[in-house]
């Protein structure tokens, strides 16, 4: 019997439920409406007064990549001082908010654009493209 893929909606629900249980965290799901801004991340909120934006993607799905617009929106939030990241599970969301350390250092990776060297991204996978120069190749560095 073939396993059904995990839906993004289910991952969003798990992350939201886990974050709502934590003290000092307020989290909300952003619903796509005509009043919203296209490409904005799925979850937003605060942790101890600091704003965060988290884009949620399906786990174990190589086709579930950030769009160029989503990458741009996350960069806008990051440049304004928000905590940002891409989560594929509750553990990813907790790591983005620095609430838990990944099991092994190899799980935390920093990606640096090979072309402009200005854009950096932390996460298990490199973004699809650099929002600064549009380049699609990144250098991988372990984060201590």
C-alpha positions in Angstrom: 0.0 0.0 0.0 1.3 3.4 -1.0 1.7 6.1 1.7 -0.1 9.4 1.2 2.2 12.4 1.2 2.0 14.7 4.3 0.0 17.8 3.4 1.4 21.2 4.1 -1.8 22.0 6.0 -1.1 19.1 8.4 2.5 20.4 9.0 1.2 23.9 9.6 -1.3 22.5 12.2 1.4 20.6 14.0 3.8 23.5 14.2 1.0 25.9 15.3 -0.2 23.6 18.0 3.4 23.0 19.3 4.3 26.7 19.3 1.0 27.7 21.1 2.0 25.5 24.1 5.2 27.5 24.7 5.4 30.4 27.0 6.3 33.8 25.4 5.2 32.7 22.0 2.2 34.0 20.0 1.7 32.4 16.6 -0.9 32.9 13.9 -1.6 31.3 10.5 -1.7 33.7 7.6 -4.6 33.0 5.3 -4.4 33.8 1.7 -7.0 36.4 0.9 -7.4 39.4 -1.4 -6.3 41.6 1.5 -3.1 39.7 2.0 0.3 40.1 0.3 1.2 37.4 -2.2 4.2 35.3 -1.1 4.1 36.2 2.6 5.0 33.3 4.9 2.4 30.9 6.3 3.0 31.6 10.0 3.8 34.8 11.9 4.0 35.8 15.4 6.3 36.8 18.3 8.7 35.1 20.6 9.4 37.1 23.7 8.5 40.3 21.8 10.6 39.5 18.7 8.7 39.1 15.4 9.0 35.9 13.3 7.9 34.7 9.9 8.0 31.0 9.0 7.2 29.5 5.6 6.0 25.9 5.8 6.8 23.3 3.2 5.9 19.6 2.9 8.6 17.2 4.3 10.4 14.8 2.1 9.2 16.5 -1.0 12.0 17.8 -3.3 9.4 19.7 -5.4 8.2 21.7 -2.4 10.7 24.6 -2.8 10.4 28.3 -2.1 9.1 30.3 -5.0 11.1 33.4 -6.0 8.4 35.6 -4.5 8.4 33.6 -1.2 12.2 33.9 -1.0 11.9 37.7 -1.6 9.3 38.1 1.1 11.3 36.2 3.6 14.3 38.3 2.8 12.3 41.5 3.3 11.2 40.3 6.8 14.8 39.2 7.6 16.3 42.5 6.5 13.8 44.3 8.8 15.0 42.3 11.8 12.4 39.5 12.0 13.4 35.9 12.6 12.7 34.0 9.4 13.0 30.4 8.1 11.5 27.5 6.3 10.1 24.6 8.4 9.2 21.1 7.2 8.4 19.8 10.7 8.0 21.0 14.3 11.7 20.5 15.0 12.6 22.9 12.2 10.3 25.6 13.5 11.7 25.2 17.0 15.2 25.4 15.6 14.3 28.6 13.7 13.1 30.2 16.9 16.2 28.9 18.7 14.1 26.9 21.2 15.9 23.7 20.6 19.2 22.7 19.1 19.2 20.1 16.4 20.4 16.6 17.4 23.6 16.9 15.4 25.6 19.9 14.1 25.2 18.5 10.5 21.5 19.4 10.7 22.2 23.1 10.9 23.5 24.4 7.7 24.2 27.8 6.3 23.9 28.5 2.6 25.8 31.3 0.9 25.2 32.5 -2.6 28.2 31.5 -4.8 27.7 34.5 -7.1 27.2 37.6 -4.9 28.2 36.2 -1.5 25.7 38.7 0.1 22.8 36.4 0.7 22.9 33.7 3.4 20.2 31.3 4.4 20.0 28.8 7.3 18.1 25.6 6.8 18.4 22.0 5.7 18.1 22.8 2.1 19.4 25.7 -0.1 16.8 28.1 -1.4 15.8 27.8 -5.0 17.5 31.1 -6.0 19.3 34.1 -4.4 16.9 37.1 -4.0 19.8 39.5 -4.4 21.3 38.3 -7.7 19.0 35.5 -8.9 21.8 32.9 -8.8 20.8 29.3 -8.2 24.0 27.8 -6.7 25.0 28.0 -3.0 28.0 27.1 -0.9 27.1 24.9 2.1 28.6 25.6 5.5 28.0 23.8 8.8 26.8 26.0 11.6 28.3 25.5 15.0 
